[in-house]
């Protein structure tokens, strides 16, 4: 568009599809609840057809616990990755608009302060920890699957502690990730809404689009109470069902109602975080579309030209991310091969 800051903002918007990952709750439902529902269907169907209740050994229950931990690790890592990519784009987004206001001779003091707040939201250790948990459970699942006989009852007592440890890890993982995700989405939504308001005030243009509006419900406490109540009601219903099955010939493994309640609340909270994160991303896209039109009209831009990027202009990345480093050396290798082929 002519100005470096405006071009950076345009580039940030053009690459948003690769940075803003809207997680589908339906896809996640196919991972953990879907897989568990399939196992339950097989067990119930076997009981109806043959009258046999499928009972796993303690080793088999340990493998199921690891499988559940692996699923939970996958979805929490997906959420942390989504936060890292989106917040990284938001940092570039706010920085480009702050530079644009400064290039236009506006007072950037207030928007610079809010921009620095956004910079402090960068996700670092959370994503790494979630990846370590996921990779560890996958490794344990693979090793255990090929070394244990889940049909045998020999030595079952030694798998009680590992099973409880795997389940405790899963519970802590989804509970902490949900709380962390809730805090993050509240923070970035609030910061970005305040930034867009400050940017509008600084530019002082009646043609500018309205600032972003928050997607976070003002009645936050009411939302949490609703999630807690839903988890409590479902936990009570499951406990009543388990007690009823005790009066029949169907053996049921009992789980503490408190643990069931925490698992249900953490699951509901996790999906709520995904819901408001998706709404935040959708609202940001809508706002920046209008803002991009306003900047283009202000700068007299008529379109977006496709520019071929010469790989020889690539420089070594300083971000420290392994993906950036691999991409750099990959392009360097391709450039070397082309050079060798052309010299023959």
C-alpha positions as CSV (number, residue, x, y, z in Angstrom):
1,X,0.0,0.0,0.0
2,X,3.0,2.3,0.1
3,X,3.6,2.5,3.8
4,X,5.7,-0.3,5.6
5,X,3.2,-0.5,8.5
6,X,0.2,-0.8,6.2
7,X,1.9,-3.5,4.2
8,X,2.8,-5.4,7.3
9,X,-0.9,-5.2,8.5
10,X,-2.0,-6.4,5.0
11,X,0.5,-9.3,5.1
12,X,-0.7,-10.2,8.6
13,X,-4.3,-10.4,7.4
14,X,-3.4,-12.3,4.2
15,X,-1.7,-15.0,6.3
16,X,-4.3,-15.3,9.0
17,X,-5.7,-18.6,7.8
18,X,-2.5,-20.3,8.7
19,X,-2.3,-18.6,12.1
20,X,-5.9,-18.5,13.4
21,X,-7.0,-22.1,14.0
22,X,-10.7,-22.4,14.7
23,X,-11.0,-25.7,16.5
24,X,-14.2,-27.6,15.8
25,X,-15.8,-29.0,18.9
26,X,-17.4,-31.8,16.8
27,X,-13.9,-33.0,15.7
28,X,-12.8,-33.1,19.3
29,X,-15.9,-35.1,20.2
30,X,-14.7,-37.7,17.8
31,X,-11.4,-38.0,19.7
32,X,-12.1,-38.6,23.4
33,X,-15.8,-39.0,24.0
34,X,-16.3,-40.6,20.5
35,X,-13.6,-43.2,21.1
36,X,-14.9,-44.0,24.6
37,X,-18.4,-44.2,23.3
38,X,-17.2,-46.7,20.6
39,X,-15.6,-48.9,23.3
40,X,-18.8,-48.7,25.4
41,X,-20.9,-49.7,22.4
42,X,-18.7,-52.8,21.7
43,X,-18.9,-53.8,25.4
44,X,-22.7,-53.4,25.6
45,X,-23.3,-55.1,22.2
46,X,-21.2,-58.1,23.4
47,X,-23.2,-58.3,26.6
48,X,-26.5,-58.2,24.7
49,X,-25.5,-60.8,22.1
50,X,-23.6,-63.3,24.3
51,X,-24.5,-62.4,27.9
52,X,-20.8,-62.0,28.6
53,X,-19.6,-58.8,30.3
54,X,-16.2,-57.8,28.9
55,X,-13.9,-57.4,31.9
56,X,-10.4,-56.2,31.4
57,X,-7.4,-57.2,33.6
58,X,-5.7,-54.5,35.5
59,X,-3.1,-54.3,32.8
60,X,-5.9,-53.8,30.2
61,X,-7.4,-51.0,32.4
62,X,-3.9,-49.4,32.5
63,X,-3.8,-49.4,28.7
64,X,-7.2,-47.8,28.5
65,X,-6.0,-45.2,31.0
66,X,-3.0,-44.5,28.8
67,X,-5.2,-44.3,25.7
68,X,-7.4,-41.8,27.4
69,X,-4.3,-39.8,28.5
70,X,-3.0,-39.8,25.0
71,X,-6.4,-38.4,23.7
72,X,-6.5,-35.7,26.3
73,X,-2.8,-34.8,25.6
74,X,-3.7,-34.4,21.9
75,X,-6.6,-32.0,22.4
76,X,-4.8,-29.9,25.0
77,X,-1.7,-29.6,22.7
78,X,-4.0,-28.6,19.9
79,X,-5.5,-25.8,22.0
80,X,-2.1,-24.5,23.2
81,X,-0.9,-24.5,19.5
82,X,-3.9,-22.5,18.5
83,X,-3.2,-20.0,21.2
84,X,0.5,-19.7,20.3
85,X,-0.2,-19.0,16.7
86,X,-3.1,-16.6,17.2
87,X,-1.4,-14.6,19.9
88,X,1.8,-14.4,17.8
89,X,-0.3,-12.9,14.9
90,X,-2.0,-10.5,17.3
91,X,1.3,-9.2,18.5
92,X,2.3,-8.5,14.8
93,X,-1.2,-7.1,14.2
94,X,-1.1,-4.6,17.1
95,X,2.5,-3.6,16.3
96,X,1.7,-2.9,12.6
97,X,-1.3,-0.7,13.5
98,X,0.7,1.1,16.1
99,X,3.4,1.8,13.6
100,X,0.8,2.9,11.1
101,X,-0.7,5.5,13.5
102,X,2.8,6.8,14.2
103,X,3.7,7.0,10.5
104,X,0.5,9.1,10.1
105,X,1.7,11.6,12.7
106,X,-0.8,10.5,15.4
107,X,0.0,10.2,19.1
108,X,0.8,6.4,19.6
109,X,1.4,6.6,23.4
110,X,-1.8,4.9,24.5
111,X,-1.9,2.2,21.8
112,X,1.8,1.5,22.4
113,X,1.1,0.7,26.1
114,X,-1.7,-1.7,25.0
115,X,0.5,-3.2,22.4
116,X,3.1,-4.0,25.1
117,X,0.4,-5.8,27.1
118,X,-0.3,-8.0,24.1
119,X,3.4,-8.8,23.8
120,X,3.4,-10.2,27.3
121,X,0.6,-12.7,26.4
122,X,3.0,-14.8,24.2
123,X,2.6,-18.5,24.8
124,X,5.9,-20.2,25.5
125,X,6.1,-22.9,28.1
126,X,2.5,-23.9,28.1
127,X,2.7,-25.4,24.5
128,X,6.0,-27.1,25.3
129,X,4.6,-28.7,28.4
130,X,1.5,-29.9,26.7
131,X,3.6,-31.4,23.9
132,X,5.9,-33.2,26.5
133,X,2.8,-34.7,28.2
134,X,1.4,-35.8,24.8
135,X,4.6,-37.3,23.6
136,X,5.2,-39.1,26.9
137,X,1.8,-40.7,26.9
138,X,2.2,-41.8,23.2
139,X,5.6,-43.4,24.0
140,X,4.2,-45.2,27.1
141,X,1.2,-46.4,25.1
142,X,3.3,-47.8,22.3
143,X,5.8,-49.5,24.7
144,X,3.0,-50.9,26.9
145,X,0.9,-52.1,24.0
146,X,3.7,-54.4,22.7
147,X,5.0,-55.6,26.1
148,X,1.8,-56.2,28.1
149,X,-0.8,-58.9,27.8
150,X,-4.1,-57.1,28.7
151,X,-6.0,-60.4,28.7
152,X,-3.9,-61.9,31.5
153,X,-4.6,-61.4,35.2
154,X,-1.1,-62.3,36.3
155,X,0.6,-59.6,38.3
156,X,-2.4,-57.2,38.0
157,X,-1.7,-55.5,41.3
158,X,1.4,-53.8,40.0
159,X,-0.6,-51.9,37.4
160,X,-2.9,-50.2,39.9
161,X,-0.6,-47.3,40.7
162,X,0.4,-46.7,37.0
163,X,-3.2,-46.6,36.0
164,X,-4.1,-44.1,38.7
165,X,-1.1,-42.0,37.8
166,X,-2.1,-41.9,34.1
167,X,-5.7,-40.9,35.0
168,X,-4.4,-38.3,37.4
169,X,-2.2,-36.9,34.7
170,X,-5.1,-36.7,32.3
171,X,-7.3,-35.0,34.8
172,X,-4.6,-32.4,35.8
173,X,-3.8,-31.8,32.1
174,X,-7.3,-31.0,31.0
175,X,-8.2,-29.1,34.1
176,X,-5.1,-26.9,34.1
177,X,-5.3,-26.4,30.3
178,X,-8.9,-25.3,30.5
179,X,-8.2,-22.8,33.3
180,X,-5.1,-21.5,31.5
181,X,-7.1,-21.3,28.2
182,X,-9.9,-19.4,29.9
183,X,-7.5,-16.9,31.3
184,X,-5.7,-16.4,28.0
185,X,-8.8,-15.9,25.9
186,X,-10.2,-13.4,28.4
187,X,-6.9,-11.5,28.3
188,X,-6.4,-11.3,24.6
189,X,-10.0,-10.4,23.9
190,X,-9.9,-7.6,26.4
191,X,-6.6,-6.3,25.2
192,X,-7.5,-6.4,21.5
193,X,-10.9,-4.6,22.1
194,X,-9.1,-1.9,24.1
195,X,-6.5,-1.6,21.4
196,X,-9.0,-1.2,18.6
197,X,-10.8,1.5,20.7
198,X,-7.5,3.4,21.4
199,X,-6.6,3.1,17.7
200,X,-9.9,4.6,16.6
201,X,-9.5,7.5,19.1
202,X,-5.9,8.1,17.9
203,X,-6.8,8.2,14.2
204,X,-9.8,10.5,14.6
205,X,-11.5,9.5,11.4
206,X,-15.3,9.3,11.1
207,X,-15.0,6.8,8.3
208,X,-13.2,4.2,10.5
209,X,-15.1,1.0,11.4
210,X,-16.4,0.6,14.9
211,X,-13.9,-0.9,17.4
212,X,-14.0,-4.6,18.2
213,X,-16.6,-5.7,20.7
214,X,-15.8,-8.3,23.3
215,X,-17.1,-11.9,22.9
216,X,-16.7,-12.6,26.6
217,X,-20.0,-12.8,28.4
218,X,-20.3,-10.0,31.0
219,X,-21.9,-12.5,33.3
220,X,-18.8,-14.6,33.7
221,X,-19.8,-15.9,37.1
222,X,-23.2,-17.0,35.8
223,X,-21.5,-19.0,33.0
224,X,-19.2,-20.8,35.4
225,X,-22.2,-21.6,37.7
226,X,-24.0,-23.0,34.8
227,X,-21.0,-25.2,33.9
228,X,-20.7,-26.3,37.5
229,X,-24.4,-27.1,37.8
230,X,-24.4,-29.1,34.6
231,X,-21.4,-31.1,35.7
232,X,-23.0,-31.7,39.1
233,X,-26.4,-32.9,37.7
234,X,-24.7,-35.3,35.2
235,X,-22.3,-36.6,37.9
236,X,-25.3,-37.4,40.2
237,X,-27.2,-39.1,37.3
238,X,-24.1,-41.3,36.6
239,X,-23.8,-42.2,40.3
240,X,-27.5,-43.2,40.4
241,X,-27.1,-45.3,37.3
242,X,-24.1,-47.0,38.7
243,X,-25.9,-47.9,41.9
244,X,-28.8,-49.2,39.9
245,X,-26.5,-51.4,37.9
246,X,-25.2,-52.8,41.1
247,X,-28.6,-54.4,41.7
248,X,-28.3,-56.3,38.4
249,X,-25.8,-58.8,37.1
250,X,-23.7,-56.1,35.4
251,X,-20.5,-55.4,37.2
252,X,-19.6,-51.7,37.3
253,X,-16.3,-50.2,38.4
254,X,-17.1,-47.4,40.9
255,X,-15.4,-44.0,40.6
256,X,-15.5,-41.3,43.2
257,X,-18.4,-38.9,42.4
258,X,-16.0,-36.0,43.2
259,X,-13.6,-37.2,40.5
260,X,-16.5,-37.6,38.0
261,X,-17.7,-34.1,38.8
262,X,-14.2,-32.6,38.3
263,X,-13.8,-34.5,35.0
264,X,-17.1,-33.3,33.7
265,X,-16.6,-29.7,34.7
266,X,-13.1,-29.7,33.2
267,X,-14.5,-31.1,29.9
268,X,-17.4,-28.5,29.8
269,X,-14.9,-25.7,30.6
270,X,-12.5,-26.9,27.8
271,X,-15.3,-26.8,25.2
272,X,-16.4,-23.4,26.5
273,X,-12.9,-22.1,26.0
274,X,-12.9,-23.4,22.4
275,X,-16.3,-21.8,21.8
276,X,-15.3,-18.3,22.9
277,X,-11.9,-18.6,21.2
278,X,-13.6,-19.4,17.9
279,X,-16.0,-16.4,18.5
280,X,-13.1,-14.1,19.2
281,X,-11.3,-15.2,16.0
282,X,-14.5,-14.7,13.9
283,X,-15.1,-11.3,15.3
284,X,-11.5,-10.2,14.8
285,X,-11.6,-11.3,11.1
286,X,-14.8,-9.3,10.6
287,X,-13.3,-6.2,12.2
288,X,-10.0,-6.4,10.3
289,X,-11.8,-6.9,7.0
290,X,-13.5,-3.5,7.5
291,X,-10.3,-2.0,8.8
292,X,-8.4,-3.2,5.8
293,X,-11.0,-1.6,3.4
294,X,-10.6,1.7,5.3
295,X,-6.8,1.6,5.1
296,X,-6.9,0.7,1.4
297,X,-9.3,3.6,0.7
298,X,-7.1,6.0,2.8
299,X,-3.9,4.9,1.0
300,X,-5.5,4.8,-2.5
301,X,-4.9,1.1,-3.0
302,X,-6.8,-0.6,-5.7
303,X,-5.8,-4.3,-5.3
304,X,-3.4,-6.8,-4.1
305,X,-0.6,-7.9,-6.4
306,X,0.9,-11.4,-6.3
307,X,4.6,-11.1,-5.7
308,X,7.0,-14.0,-6.4
309,X,9.4,-14.5,-3.5
310,X,13.0,-15.3,-4.4
311,X,14.3,-18.0,-2.1
312,X,17.8,-16.4,-2.3
313,X,16.5,-13.5,-0.2
314,X,15.8,-15.7,2.7
315,X,17.7,-15.0,5.8
316,X,18.4,-17.2,8.8
317,X,15.5,-17.0,11.3
318,X,16.1,-15.6,14.8
319,X,12.7,-16.7,16.2
320,X,14.2,-19.9,17.6
321,X,11.2,-22.0,16.5
322,X,12.3,-25.4,15.0
323,X,9.8,-25.1,12.2
324,X,11.3,-21.8,11.0
325,X,14.8,-23.2,11.2
326,X,13.9,-26.3,9.3
327,X,12.1,-24.3,6.6
328,X,15.2,-22.0,6.2
329,X,17.6,-24.9,5.7
330,X,15.2,-26.7,3.5
331,X,15.0,-23.7,1.1
332,X,18.8,-23.3,1.3
333,X,19.2,-27.0,0.3
334,X,16.7,-26.6,-2.6
335,X,18.6,-23.5,-3.8
336,X,21.9,-25.4,-3.6
337,X,20.5,-28.2,-5.7
338,X,19.1,-25.8,-8.4
339,X,22.5,-24.1,-8.5
340,X,24.4,-27.3,-9.0
341,X,21.9,-28.5,-11.7
342,X,22.2,-25.2,-13.6
343,X,26.0,-25.3,-13.5
344,X,26.2,-28.6,-15.3
